[in-house]
Structure formats: structure tokens, C-alpha cells
Amino acid sequence: MTVVPLSAAGDDAPLPQSGTPGGGFAGALQRALDGAEGALSRADAAERAFASGHGGLAELVVERARADIALALASATASRVTQGLTTLLGMQI
């Protein structure tokens, strides 16, 4: 982690960028959304396998529970980000 000292007002120096591509909050959010998409795909596949008689009920329930948790986490994250942005936009400068 690099600490950059604050400079005088009016300095137009660029802000430091994340050291790795896809890093930072945006990268973490993208990985979380990809994980939720994967969980939903696995749950869908487990449901199709169970419906066709090739999968077990236990696998279906576990995959559906994982997908539900991923969706709940994504929903809570979106809600918190929205709440944070609303707070920031409501501040007087």
C-alpha cells in the first residue's frame, strides 16, 4: 500500500491508481457478481438434473441455498452502496 501525502489546493497531480488490473473495489465487486452468477448457474443445472431424474435432492437443496446466499449478499451490497452514494450526494460542500 502506498501512502501519498496531501498537497496544496490547486495541485492537479493525478490520483494514484490500483497496483493490479481489476483491483480495488470495482474488481472485488465484479468478482462477487461473477461468483453469484456461477452459483445461480450451478443451482439451475442441479434443478434440471433433478427434474430429469439424474440428480439428487440433496445436491439441489445445497446449490439452491448457495445461490440464495449469493443473491442476498449481492442485494445487501447493492443496498449499502446505494445508501453510501445517497449520503455522499446529500452532503453540502
C-alpha positions in Angstrom: 0.0 0.0 0.0 1.3 3.4 -0.9 0.6 6.4 1.2 0.5 9.7 -0.8 0.8 12.9 1.2 -1.8 15.6 0.7 -0.6 18.5 -1.4 -1.6 22.1 -1.5 -5.0 23.0 -3.0 -4.9 23.6 -6.8 -2.4 20.8 -7.4 -3.6 18.8 -10.4 -1.5 15.7 -9.8 -3.3 12.5 -10.9 -4.6 10.2 -8.2 -2.7 7.0 -7.5 -4.2 4.0 -9.3 -4.6 0.5 -8.0 -1.5 -1.6 -8.5 -3.2 -4.5 -10.2 -5.6 -4.6 -13.1 -9.1 -5.3 -11.8 -8.1 -4.4 -8.3 -9.8 -2.2 -5.8 -13.5 -2.1 -5.0 -14.6 -2.4 -8.6 -12.6 -5.5 -9.2 -13.9 -7.1 -5.9 -17.4 -6.2 -6.8 -17.0 -7.8 -10.3 -15.6 -11.0 -8.8 -18.5 -11.2 -6.3 -21.1 -10.7 -9.1 -19.3 -13.4 -11.2 -19.4 -15.7 -8.2 -23.2 -15.1 -7.8 -23.7 -15.8 -11.4 -21.8 -19.0 -11.1 -23.9 -20.1 -8.1 -27.1 -19.4 -10.0 -25.9 -21.4 -12.9 -25.0 -24.3 -10.7 -28.4 -24.2 -9.0 -30.1 -24.1 -12.3 -28.1 -27.1 -13.5 -28.9 -29.0 -10.3 -32.6 -28.3 -10.8 -32.6 -29.5 -14.4 -30.7 -32.7 -13.3 -33.2 -33.4 -10.5 -36.1 -32.8 -12.8 -34.7 -35.2 -15.4 -34.0 -37.8 -12.7 -30.2 -37.6 -12.9 -29.5 -35.5 -9.8 -30.3 -35.9 -6.1 -32.5 -33.8 -3.9 -29.6 -33.0 -1.5 -27.5 -31.5 -4.3 -30.4 -29.5 -5.5 -31.1 -28.1 -2.0 -27.4 -27.3 -1.3 -26.9 -25.5 -4.7 -30.2 -23.6 -4.3 -29.1 -22.5 -0.8 -25.7 -21.3 -2.1 -27.5 -19.3 -4.8 -29.9 -17.8 -2.3 -27.0 -16.7 -0.1 -25.1 -15.2 -3.1 -28.2 -13.3 -4.1 -28.9 -12.0 -0.6 -25.2 -10.8 -0.4 -25.4 -9.1 -3.8 -28.7 -7.4 -2.8 -27.3 -6.2 0.6 -24.1 -4.9 -1.1 -26.1 -3.0 -3.7 -28.3 -1.5 -1.0 -25.3 -0.4 1.1 -23.5 1.1 -1.9 -26.7 3.0 -2.9 -27.1 4.2 0.7 -23.5 5.4 0.7 -23.8 7.2 -2.6 -27.1 8.8 -1.4 -25.3 10.0 1.8 -22.4 11.4 -0.3 -24.6 13.2 -2.7 -26.7 14.7 0.1 -23.6 16.3 1.7 -23.2 20.0 1.4 -19.8 21.2 0.1 
